[in-house]
């Protein structure tokens, strides 16, 4: 029996994608070899990565001066690779601190230039997204984290910025339409909405590159991977293939507008129950609630029931609902591929638990 997968990442993948990928792992298109055995220089994988690039550009609506790169090292590697490629030692980048991963990005960037933290919700345990802050016009770029997986907040509107935006979109990438043109660079680990762990997507605008004075080793220079179509060295072949299949699935299911409609519906079902149910409450500002990572806890007088409810979710085939240790409680990650019926099953259990225990 397939379980309800609320894991924050590696996360749920579309059933048709898993089915197609499992066949490719055994015998890719009937050629007698597994995709895992094929050369990344061969025609089969060349076709895969070219389709993946084309689908990414089409689905997002990327202008011609943007490049799609398939890298490794996760989004955490991009915390230093982005400023390494973009920021000189005598320049300043503006950062907004909205969670653990933003905080780590700030730490890494300080090794390569000046960092100005222009807004933060750290002292309030990241329970909201800062707004109304002033973006310095002389900053090299503005760094944002669009969705905060641990705390369950999301940037629902991006600020109008006088400088290019660099954005970690790992946990809400491809979940909604957005205008790419204010962004100079976007990066995202695949393991939330795009594919399995093992590849990281970087989307970079041409004019962002070639401005730093430092020497860039080939493997840390975005231009290397642009020139070689992400094939400078052996890329993560299978994760890129699964990501390509997921991009096909997104296109078939209405593109980013289709994803947004489904995600809003799922999130509304669960947030409405959290607000209605006397046992539970949300953890962040209502206007900043994430559509991807829905965090909630027990009301204080029912806190002793937390472990019991978590056991019941597991007994009912629900996995990945334990909240991050920084927040506690519960976290339901409702990424693109999570079926609505999984959210409905969780809500039904919450209602039944309240009747028995409330």
ROBA-785056 format. One record per residue (C-alpha): residue number from 1; x, y, z; chain. Coordinates in steps of 0.1 Angstrom, whole numbers. Layout:
N
num:NUM; px:X; py:Y; pz:Z; chaine:A;
...
END
This chain:
358
num:1; px:0; py:0; pz:0; chaine:A;
num:2; px:14; py:34; pz:-10; chaine:A;
num:3; px:18; py:56; pz:20; chaine:A;
num:4; px:9; py:93; pz:23; chaine:A;
num:5; px:43; py:110; pz:20; chaine:A;
num:6; px:45; py:143; pz:38; chaine:A;
num:7; px:83; py:143; pz:39; chaine:A;
num:8; px:101; py:176; pz:35; chaine:A;
num:9; px:127; py:162; pz:12; chaine:A;
num:10; px:136; py:139; pz:-4; chaine:A;
num:11; px:100; py:142; pz:-11; chaine:A;
num:12; px:70; py:127; pz:-29; chaine:A;
num:13; px:73; py:122; pz:-67; chaine:A;
num:14; px:45; py:119; pz:-92; chaine:A;
num:15; px:34; py:82; pz:-96; chaine:A;
num:16; px:37; py:82; pz:-134; chaine:A;
num:17; px:73; py:96; pz:-131; chaine:A;
num:18; px:83; py:68; pz:-107; chaine:A;
num:19; px:68; py:42; pz:-130; chaine:A;
num:20; px:87; py:55; pz:-161; chaine:A;
num:21; px:119; py:59; pz:-141; chaine:A;
num:22; px:118; py:24; pz:-127; chaine:A;
num:23; px:116; py:10; pz:-163; chaine:A;
num:24; px:145; py:31; pz:-173; chaine:A;
num:25; px:166; py:18; pz:-144; chaine:A;
num:26; px:162; py:-17; pz:-158; chaine:A;
num:27; px:161; py:-12; pz:-196; chaine:A;
num:28; px:162; py:23; pz:-211; chaine:A;
num:29; px:138; py:24; pz:-241; chaine:A;
num:30; px:144; py:-13; pz:-248; chaine:A;
num:31; px:181; py:-9; pz:-258; chaine:A;
num:32; px:192; py:-36; pz:-234; chaine:A;
num:33; px:210; py:-13; pz:-210; chaine:A;
num:34; px:200; py:5; pz:-178; chaine:A;
num:35; px:200; py:43; pz:-180; chaine:A;
num:36; px:223; py:40; pz:-150; chaine:A;
num:37; px:249; py:23; pz:-173; chaine:A;
num:38; px:248; py:47; pz:-202; chaine:A;
num:39; px:275; py:72; pz:-211; chaine:A;
num:40; px:266; py:108; pz:-204; chaine:A;
num:41; px:283; py:116; pz:-237; chaine:A;
num:42; px:260; py:93; pz:-256; chaine:A;
num:43; px:231; py:104; pz:-278; chaine:A;
num:44; px:205; py:90; pz:-253; chaine:A;
num:45; px:215; py:113; pz:-225; chaine:A;
num:46; px:222; py:143; pz:-248; chaine:A;
num:47; px:186; py:141; pz:-258; chaine:A;
num:48; px:175; py:139; pz:-221; chaine:A;
num:49; px:194; py:170; pz:-209; chaine:A;
num:50; px:184; py:190; pz:-240; chaine:A;
num:51; px:147; py:182; pz:-234; chaine:A;
num:52; px:151; py:190; pz:-197; chaine:A;
num:53; px:166; py:224; pz:-206; chaine:A;
num:54; px:139; py:232; pz:-231; chaine:A;
num:55; px:111; py:222; pz:-208; chaine:A;
num:56; px:125; py:243; pz:-180; chaine:A;
num:57; px:127; py:273; pz:-202; chaine:A;
num:58; px:92; py:268; pz:-216; chaine:A;
num:59; px:75; py:261; pz:-183; chaine:A;
num:60; px:90; py:291; pz:-165; chaine:A;
num:61; px:91; py:314; pz:-195; chaine:A;
num:62; px:128; py:321; pz:-194; chaine:A;
num:63; px:141; py:348; pz:-218; chaine:A;
num:64; px:170; py:338; pz:-242; chaine:A;
num:65; px:197; py:353; pz:-220; chaine:A;
num:66; px:191; py:328; pz:-192; chaine:A;
num:67; px:210; py:295; pz:-189; chaine:A;
num:68; px:198; py:263; pz:-172; chaine:A;
num:69; px:226; py:244; pz:-154; chaine:A;
num:70; px:224; py:210; pz:-137; chaine:A;
num:71; px:250; py:208; pz:-109; chaine:A;
num:72; px:257; py:188; pz:-78; chaine:A;
num:73; px:263; py:196; pz:-41; chaine:A;
num:74; px:228; py:207; pz:-32; chaine:A;
num:75; px:216; py:242; pz:-26; chaine:A;
num:76; px:241; py:244; pz:3; chaine:A;
num:77; px:270; py:245; pz:-23; chaine:A;
num:78; px:252; py:274; pz:-40; chaine:A;
num:79; px:254; py:294; pz:-7; chaine:A;
num:80; px:291; py:299; pz:-15; chaine:A;
num:81; px:292; py:293; pz:-52; chaine:A;
num:82; px:268; py:322; pz:-60; chaine:A;
num:83; px:288; py:349; pz:-42; chaine:A;
num:84; px:321; py:333; pz:-54; chaine:A;
num:85; px:310; py:339; pz:-90; chaine:A;
num:86; px:291; py:372; pz:-85; chaine:A;
num:87; px:306; py:392; pz:-56; chaine:A;
num:88; px:340; py:410; pz:-55; chaine:A;
num:89; px:358; py:416; pz:-21; chaine:A;
num:90; px:351; py:453; pz:-23; chaine:A;
num:91; px:314; py:449; pz:-32; chaine:A;
num:92; px:284; py:445; pz:-9; chaine:A;
num:93; px:255; py:420; pz:-13; chaine:A;
num:94; px:222; py:425; pz:5; chaine:A;
num:95; px:206; py:395; pz:23; chaine:A;
num:96; px:173; py:389; pz:39; chaine:A;
num:97; px:174; py:364; pz:68; chaine:A;
num:98; px:142; py:344; pz:69; chaine:A;
num:99; px:153; py:310; pz:82; chaine:A;
num:100; px:181; py:285; pz:88; chaine:A;
num:101; px:191; py:282; pz:52; chaine:A;
num:102; px:192; py:320; pz:46; chaine:A;
num:103; px:213; py:323; pz:77; chaine:A;
num:104; px:238; py:297; pz:63; chaine:A;
num:105; px:239; py:315; pz:30; chaine:A;
num:106; px:248; py:347; pz:48; chaine:A;
num:107; px:276; py:330; pz:67; chaine:A;
num:108; px:291; py:316; pz:34; chaine:A;
num:109; px:288; py:348; pz:15; chaine:A;
num:110; px:309; py:367; pz:41; chaine:A;
num:111; px:340; py:349; pz:29; chaine:A;
num:112; px:339; py:366; pz:-5; chaine:A;
num:113; px:327; py:402; pz:0; chaine:A;
num:114; px:307; py:425; pz:22; chaine:A;
num:115; px:273; py:413; pz:34; chaine:A;
num:116; px:245; py:436; pz:46; chaine:A;
num:117; px:216; py:419; pz:63; chaine:A;
num:118; px:189; py:444; pz:55; chaine:A;
num:119; px:160; py:425; pz:72; chaine:A;
num:120; px:156; py:395; pz:95; chaine:A;
num:121; px:130; py:376; pz:114; chaine:A;
num:122; px:156; py:356; pz:133; chaine:A;
num:123; px:149; py:371; pz:167; chaine:A;
num:124; px:113; py:361; pz:164; chaine:A;
num:125; px:122; py:325; pz:155; chaine:A;
num:126; px:115; py:332; pz:118; chaine:A;
num:127; px:77; py:333; pz:123; chaine:A;
num:128; px:72; py:359; pz:95; chaine:A;
num:129; px:86; py:373; pz:63; chaine:A;
num:130; px:101; py:408; pz:68; chaine:A;
num:131; px:85; py:435; pz:46; chaine:A;
num:132; px:90; py:472; pz:38; chaine:A;
num:133; px:128; py:471; pz:41; chaine:A;
num:134; px:150; py:494; pz:20; chaine:A;
num:135; px:171; py:477; pz:-7; chaine:A;
num:136; px:204; py:496; pz:-13; chaine:A;
num:137; px:208; py:506; pz:-49; chaine:A;
num:138; px:246; py:501; pz:-47; chaine:A;
num:139; px:243; py:464; pz:-37; chaine:A;
num:140; px:256; py:439; pz:-62; chaine:A;
num:141; px:225; py:417; pz:-57; chaine:A;
num:142; px:197; py:410; pz:-32; chaine:A;
num:143; px:196; py:375; pz:-18; chaine:A;
num:144; px:162; py:360; pz:-8; chaine:A;
num:145; px:150; py:326; pz:2; chaine:A;
num:146; px:115; py:321; pz:-13; chaine:A;
num:147; px:102; py:294; pz:10; chaine:A;
num:148; px:114; py:283; pz:45; chaine:A;
num:149; px:111; py:246; pz:48; chaine:A;
num:150; px:117; py:244; pz:85; chaine:A;
num:151; px:95; py:272; pz:97; chaine:A;
num:152; px:67; py:271; pz:71; chaine:A;
num:153; px:69; py:307; pz:58; chaine:A;
num:154; px:68; py:317; pz:21; chaine:A;
num:155; px:76; py:349; pz:2; chaine:A;
num:156; px:42; py:353; pz:-16; chaine:A;
num:157; px:53; py:386; pz:-33; chaine:A;
num:158; px:88; py:394; pz:-42; chaine:A;
num:159; px:99; py:430; pz:-35; chaine:A;
num:160; px:106; py:454; pz:-63; chaine:A;
num:161; px:144; py:455; pz:-63; chaine:A;
num:162; px:167; py:481; pz:-79; chaine:A;
num:163; px:194; py:453; pz:-81; chaine:A;
num:164; px:192; py:418; pz:-94; chaine:A;
num:165; px:177; py:392; pz:-71; chaine:A;
num:166; px:195; py:360; pz:-63; chaine:A;
num:167; px:171; py:335; pz:-48; chaine:A;
num:168; px:172; py:301; pz:-32; chaine:A;
num:169; px:139; py:286; pz:-44; chaine:A;
num:170; px:147; py:250; pz:-33; chaine:A;
num:171; px:114; py:242; pz:-15; chaine:A;
num:172; px:89; py:260; pz:-37; chaine:A;
num:173; px:106; py:259; pz:-71; chaine:A;
num:174; px:81; py:252; pz:-99; chaine:A;
num:175; px:51; py:254; pz:-75; chaine:A;
num:176; px:37; py:286; pz:-89; chaine:A;
num:177; px:41; py:311; pz:-118; chaine:A;
num:178; px:66; py:339; pz:-114; chaine:A;
num:179; px:82; py:366; pz:-135; chaine:A;
num:180; px:119; py:355; pz:-139; chaine:A;
num:181; px:132; py:388; pz:-152; chaine:A;
num:182; px:140; py:404; pz:-118; chaine:A;
num:183; px:162; py:374; pz:-110; chaine:A;
num:184; px:198; py:373; pz:-119; chaine:A;
num:185; px:203; py:339; pz:-105; chaine:A;
num:186; px:179; py:312; pz:-91; chaine:A;
num:187; px:190; py:279; pz:-75; chaine:A;
num:188; px:171; py:250; pz:-62; chaine:A;
num:189; px:179; py:215; pz:-49; chaine:A;
num:190; px:158; py:190; pz:-69; chaine:A;
num:191; px:145; py:169; pz:-41; chaine:A;
num:192; px:113; py:189; pz:-33; chaine:A;
num:193; px:93; py:196; pz:-64; chaine:A;
num:194; px:116; py:185; pz:-93; chaine:A;
num:195; px:132; py:151; pz:-88; chaine:A;
num:196; px:153; py:130; pz:-65; chaine:A;
num:197; px:183; py:142; pz:-44; chaine:A;
num:198; px:215; py:144; pz:-64; chaine:A;
num:199; px:211; py:174; pz:-87; chaine:A;
num:200; px:208; py:211; pz:-82; chaine:A;
num:201; px:193; py:235; pz:-108; chaine:A;
num:202; px:209; py:269; pz:-113; chaine:A;
num:203; px:193; py:294; pz:-136; chaine:A;
num:204; px:216; py:323; pz:-143; chaine:A;
num:205; px:213; py:354; pz:-165; chaine:A;
num:206; px:242; py:360; pz:-188; chaine:A;
num:207; px:250; py:395; pz:-176; chaine:A;
num:208; px:256; py:383; pz:-140; chaine:A;
num:209; px:288; py:365; pz:-150; chaine:A;
num:210; px:324; py:376; pz:-157; chaine:A;
num:211; px:324; py:405; pz:-133; chaine:A;
num:212; px:346; py:391; pz:-105; chaine:A;
num:213; px:383; py:396; pz:-103; chaine:A;
num:214; px:392; py:364; pz:-85; chaine:A;
num:215; px:404; py:333; pz:-102; chaine:A;
num:216; px:375; py:308; pz:-105; chaine:A;
num:217; px:385; py:271; pz:-107; chaine:A;
num:218; px:368; py:254; pz:-136; chaine:A;
num:219; px:344; py:233; pz:-114; chaine:A;
num:220; px:332; py:264; pz:-95; chaine:A;
num:221; px:327; py:286; pz:-125; chaine:A;
num:222; px:292; py:288; pz:-139; chaine:A;
num:223; px:306; py:296; pz:-173; chaine:A;
num:224; px:322; py:262; pz:-175; chaine:A;
num:225; px:289; py:245; pz:-173; chaine:A;
num:226; px:272; py:269; pz:-197; chaine:A;
num:227; px:299; py:263; pz:-223; chaine:A;
num:228; px:297; py:225; pz:-218; chaine:A;
num:229; px:259; py:222; pz:-214; chaine:A;
num:230; px:264; py:209; pz:-179; chaine:A;
num:231; px:285; py:181; pz:-192; chaine:A;
num:232; px:320; py:193; pz:-183; chaine:A;
num:233; px:323; py:163; pz:-160; chaine:A;
num:234; px:299; py:134; pz:-154; chaine:A;
num:235; px:266; py:149; pz:-142; chaine:A;
num:236; px:241; py:131; pz:-120; chaine:A;
num:237; px:225; py:113; pz:-150; chaine:A;
num:238; px:196; py:95; pz:-133; chaine:A;
num:239; px:184; py:125; pz:-112; chaine:A;
num:240; px:184; py:147; pz:-143; chaine:A;
num:241; px:164; py:121; pz:-162; chaine:A;
num:242; px:138; py:119; pz:-134; chaine:A;
num:243; px:137; py:157; pz:-133; chaine:A;
num:244; px:130; py:158; pz:-170; chaine:A;
num:245; px:101; py:133; pz:-165; chaine:A;
num:246; px:88; py:155; pz:-138; chaine:A;
num:247; px:90; py:186; pz:-160; chaine:A;
num:248; px:69; py:166; pz:-186; chaine:A;
num:249; px:44; py:158; pz:-159; chaine:A;
num:250; px:42; py:195; pz:-148; chaine:A;
num:251; px:36; py:206; pz:-184; chaine:A;
num:252; px:9; py:179; pz:-189; chaine:A;
num:253; px:-9; py:190; pz:-157; chaine:A;
num:254; px:-13; py:227; pz:-165; chaine:A;
num:255; px:22; py:240; pz:-160; chaine:A;
num:256; px:29; py:264; pz:-131; chaine:A;
num:257; px:-6; py:277; pz:-131; chaine:A;
num:258; px:-19; py:242; pz:-128; chaine:A;
num:259; px:5; py:235; pz:-99; chaine:A;
num:260; px:-5; py:267; pz:-81; chaine:A;
num:261; px:-42; py:258; pz:-83; chaine:A;
num:262; px:-36; py:224; pz:-68; chaine:A;
num:263; px:-13; py:237; pz:-42; chaine:A;
num:264; px:-36; py:264; pz:-30; chaine:A;
num:265; px:-65; py:239; pz:-28; chaine:A;
num:266; px:-45; py:215; pz:-7; chaine:A;
num:267; px:-31; py:241; pz:16; chaine:A;
num:268; px:-65; py:257; pz:22; chaine:A;
num:269; px:-80; py:223; pz:32; chaine:A;
num:270; px:-53; py:218; pz:59; chaine:A;
num:271; px:-50; py:254; pz:71; chaine:A;
num:272; px:-88; py:256; pz:75; chaine:A;
num:273; px:-87; py:225; pz:97; chaine:A;
num:274; px:-58; py:238; pz:118; chaine:A;
num:275; px:-77; py:270; pz:124; chaine:A;
num:276; px:-110; py:252; pz:132; chaine:A;
num:277; px:-97; py:223; pz:152; chaine:A;
num:278; px:-95; py:231; pz:190; chaine:A;
num:279; px:-64; py:208; pz:194; chaine:A;
num:280; px:-42; py:225; pz:169; chaine:A;
num:281; px:-27; py:259; pz:160; chaine:A;
num:282; px:-4; py:273; pz:134; chaine:A;
num:283; px:31; py:285; pz:141; chaine:A;
num:284; px:37; py:315; pz:118; chaine:A;
num:285; px:20; py:348; pz:107; chaine:A;
num:286; px:-11; py:339; pz:87; chaine:A;
num:287; px:-2; py:361; pz:57; chaine:A;
num:288; px:31; py:344; pz:54; chaine:A;
num:289; px:20; py:308; pz:56; chaine:A;
num:290; px:37; py:285; pz:32; chaine:A;
num:291; px:18; py:265; pz:6; chaine:A;
num:292; px:46; py:239; pz:6; chaine:A;
num:293; px:55; py:233; pz:43; chaine:A;
num:294; px:25; py:235; pz:66; chaine:A;
num:295; px:37; py:237; pz:102; chaine:A;
num:296; px:14; py:233; pz:132; chaine:A;
num:297; px:15; py:223; pz:169; chaine:A;
num:298; px:-9; py:212; pz:196; chaine:A;
num:299; px:-25; py:239; pz:217; chaine:A;
num:300; px:-6; py:242; pz:250; chaine:A;
num:301; px:-32; py:224; pz:271; chaine:A;
num:302; px:-32; py:194; pz:247; chaine:A;
num:303; px:6; py:194; pz:243; chaine:A;
num:304; px:9; py:160; pz:260; chaine:A;
num:305; px:-11; py:144; pz:232; chaine:A;
num:306; px:15; py:153; pz:205; chaine:A;
num:307; px:34; py:120; pz:206; chaine:A;
num:308; px:1; py:101; pz:206; chaine:A;
num:309; px:-12; py:119; pz:175; chaine:A;
num:310; px:21; py:114; pz:157; chaine:A;
num:311; px:19; py:76; pz:164; chaine:A;
num:312; px:-17; py:76; pz:150; chaine:A;
num:313; px:-5; py:93; pz:118; chaine:A;
num:314; px:21; py:66; pz:113; chaine:A;
num:315; px:-4; py:39; pz:120; chaine:A;
num:316; px:-26; py:54; pz:93; chaine:A;
num:317; px:1; py:53; pz:67; chaine:A;
num:318; px:13; py:89; pz:69; chaine:A;
num:319; px:51; py:95; pz:70; chaine:A;
num:320; px:72; py:126; pz:74; chaine:A;
num:321; px:49; py:146; pz:96; chaine:A;
num:322; px:72; py:152; pz:126; chaine:A;
num:323; px:81; py:188; pz:128; chaine:A;
num:324; px:117; py:200; pz:126; chaine:A;
num:325; px:134; py:202; pz:161; chaine:A;
num:326; px:136; py:240; pz:158; chaine:A;
num:327; px:98; py:242; pz:157; chaine:A;
num:328; px:84; py:210; pz:171; chaine:A;
num:329; px:49; py:198; pz:165; chaine:A;
num:330; px:41; py:187; pz:129; chaine:A;
num:331; px:51; py:196; pz:94; chaine:A;
num:332; px:30; py:185; pz:64; chaine:A;
num:333; px:50; py:191; pz:32; chaine:A;
num:334; px:24; py:195; pz:4; chaine:A;
num:335; px:46; py:196; pz:-27; chaine:A;
num:336; px:33; py:195; pz:-62; chaine:A;
num:337; px:31; py:157; pz:-64; chaine:A;
num:338; px:13; py:152; pz:-31; chaine:A;
num:339; px:-23; py:140; pz:-39; chaine:A;
num:340; px:-52; py:160; pz:-24; chaine:A;
num:341; px:-64; py:127; pz:-9; chaine:A;
num:342; px:-34; py:126; pz:13; chaine:A;
num:343; px:-43; py:160; pz:28; chaine:A;
num:344; px:-79; py:149; pz:32; chaine:A;
num:345; px:-68; py:118; pz:50; chaine:A;
num:346; px:-47; py:139; pz:75; chaine:A;
num:347; px:-76; py:163; pz:80; chaine:A;
num:348; px:-100; py:134; pz:87; chaine:A;
num:349; px:-76; py:120; pz:113; chaine:A;
num:350; px:-73; py:154; pz:129; chaine:A;
num:351; px:-111; py:156; pz:132; chaine:A;
num:352; px:-114; py:121; pz:146; chaine:A;
num:353; px:-86; py:127; pz:171; chaine:A;
num:354; px:-103; py:159; pz:183; chaine:A;
num:355; px:-136; py:141; pz:188; chaine:A;
num:356; px:-119; py:114; pz:209; chaine:A;
num:357; px:-95; py:136; pz:229; chaine:A;
num:358; px:-107; py:171; pz:228; chaine:A;
END
